[in-house]
Amino acid sequence: MESKQLDKQVSVSAEPALSEMSTLAEAGVAVVVCNRLEEEAEGQPSFAELEQAVTAAGMEFIAIPFCRGQMQPAHSEEFAKVLNSGKKVHAFCRTGNRSANLWAAASCLNGADKKQLQQAAQQAGFDVSGVLVTY
């Protein structure tokens, strides 16, 4: 799994293998957030399988699923609450892009500086400019 750090609290990636959940826990991650849809692609583990692997590694599993280009304010608000917990978070989707955009939107709701968000996302290889215009 190639994890990309967005800030001190949040990292993102493409979907990690179930066996990699313990690696996230060892890195200090407390909450794993899935941003892909259930059964989005053939061969992906179910949300129940993900939750089992995540909780077995000692972390909390949260699903905030949405399709590419279909992020709604409710998704951002839910992720903002996760960020407000102060816990270290790893979010994933098919490529990490949806998760990075959700992080940017939620961070905006929490009052983060848009320029800093843009720079952090760019350094990690993501373009969140569309989200920053909206929020």
C-alpha positions as CSV (number, residue, x, y, z in Angstrom):
1,M,0.0,0.0,0.0
2,E,1.3,3.4,-0.9
3,S,0.1,5.7,1.7
4,K,0.3,9.5,1.2
5,Q,0.3,11.9,4.2
6,L,-2.0,14.9,3.8
7,D,-1.3,16.4,7.2
8,K,-0.3,15.3,10.7
9,Q,-3.6,13.6,11.2
10,V,-4.7,12.2,7.8
11,S,-3.2,9.8,5.3
12,V,-4.9,8.4,2.2
13,S,-4.3,5.6,-0.3
14,A,-5.9,3.2,-2.7
15,E,-7.7,0.4,-0.9
16,P,-5.3,-1.4,1.4
17,A,-5.3,-5.2,1.5
18,L,-7.0,-6.7,4.6
19,S,-3.6,-7.9,5.7
20,E,-2.3,-4.4,5.7
21,M,-4.6,-3.1,8.4
22,S,-2.2,-4.1,11.1
23,T,0.5,-1.9,9.4
24,L,-1.9,1.1,9.7
25,A,-2.4,0.4,13.3
26,E,1.3,0.1,13.9
27,A,1.7,3.5,12.3
28,G,-0.7,5.0,14.9
29,V,-3.8,5.1,12.9
30,A,-6.9,5.0,15.1
31,V,-9.7,5.3,12.5
32,V,-9.9,3.8,9.0
33,V,-12.5,5.5,6.7
34,C,-13.7,3.8,3.5
35,N,-14.9,6.2,0.8
36,R,-15.7,3.7,-2.0
37,L,-19.1,2.1,-2.5
38,E,-19.9,-1.4,-1.3
39,E,-19.2,-3.7,-4.2
40,E,-17.7,-0.9,-6.3
41,A,-15.5,-3.3,-8.1
42,E,-15.3,-7.1,-8.4
43,G,-13.1,-8.8,-5.8
44,Q,-13.1,-6.0,-3.2
45,P,-13.8,-7.0,0.4
46,S,-17.2,-6.2,1.8
47,F,-17.7,-3.5,4.4
48,A,-18.2,-6.3,6.9
49,E,-14.9,-7.9,6.0
50,L,-13.2,-4.5,6.1
51,E,-14.7,-3.7,9.5
52,Q,-13.6,-7.1,10.9
53,A,-10.0,-6.6,9.7
54,V,-9.8,-3.0,11.0
55,T,-11.3,-3.8,14.4
56,A,-9.1,-6.9,14.7
57,A,-6.1,-4.6,14.3
58,G,-7.5,-2.4,17.1
59,M,-8.9,0.5,15.0
60,E,-12.3,1.9,14.3
61,F,-13.9,1.4,10.9
62,I,-16.2,4.1,9.3
63,A,-17.7,4.0,5.9
64,I,-18.5,7.3,4.1
65,P,-19.1,5.9,0.6
66,F,-19.8,8.0,-2.5
67,C,-19.2,7.8,-6.2
68,R,-16.5,9.8,-8.0
69,G,-17.9,13.3,-8.6
70,Q,-20.9,12.7,-6.3
71,M,-19.6,14.0,-2.9
72,Q,-22.3,15.8,-1.0
73,P,-22.2,18.2,2.0
74,A,-23.3,15.4,4.3
75,H,-20.2,13.4,3.4
76,S,-18.0,16.4,4.2
77,E,-19.8,17.0,7.5
78,E,-19.5,13.4,8.6
79,F,-15.7,13.4,7.8
80,A,-15.3,16.8,9.6
81,K,-16.7,15.1,12.7
82,V,-14.1,12.3,12.3
83,L,-11.3,15.0,12.0
84,N,-12.7,16.7,15.1
85,S,-12.0,13.6,17.1
86,G,-8.3,14.4,16.9
87,K,-7.6,10.7,16.2
88,K,-5.1,9.7,13.5
89,V,-7.1,8.8,10.3
90,H,-6.4,6.8,7.2
91,A,-9.0,7.2,4.4
92,F,-9.1,5.2,1.2
93,C,-11.0,4.7,-2.0
94,R,-10.1,3.2,-5.4
95,T,-7.1,5.6,-5.9
96,G,-7.1,7.9,-2.9
97,N,-8.4,10.9,-4.9
98,R,-12.0,10.9,-3.4
99,S,-10.5,10.6,0.0
100,A,-8.2,13.5,-0.5
101,N,-11.0,15.6,-1.8
102,L,-13.2,14.7,1.1
103,W,-10.3,15.6,3.5
104,A,-10.1,19.0,1.8
105,A,-13.8,19.7,2.0
106,A,-14.0,18.6,5.7
107,S,-11.0,20.6,6.6
108,C,-12.6,23.7,5.0
109,L,-15.6,23.1,7.2
110,N,-13.3,23.0,10.2
111,G,-11.7,26.3,9.2
112,A,-8.5,25.2,7.6
113,D,-6.6,27.5,5.2
114,K,-7.5,26.7,1.6
115,K,-4.0,27.6,0.3
116,Q,-2.4,25.2,2.7
117,L,-4.8,22.4,1.8
118,Q,-4.1,22.9,-1.9
119,Q,-0.4,22.8,-1.3
120,A,-0.6,19.7,0.9
121,A,-2.8,17.9,-1.6
122,Q,-0.5,18.8,-4.5
123,Q,2.6,17.5,-2.6
124,A,0.7,14.2,-2.2
125,G,-0.2,14.1,-5.9
126,F,-3.9,15.2,-5.7
127,D,-5.8,18.1,-7.1
128,V,-8.5,19.4,-4.7
129,S,-9.0,22.7,-6.4
130,G,-12.6,21.9,-7.4
131,V,-13.5,21.2,-3.8
132,L,-11.8,24.4,-2.5
133,V,-13.9,26.5,-4.9
134,T,-17.1,25.0,-3.5
135,Y,-16.2,25.3,0.2
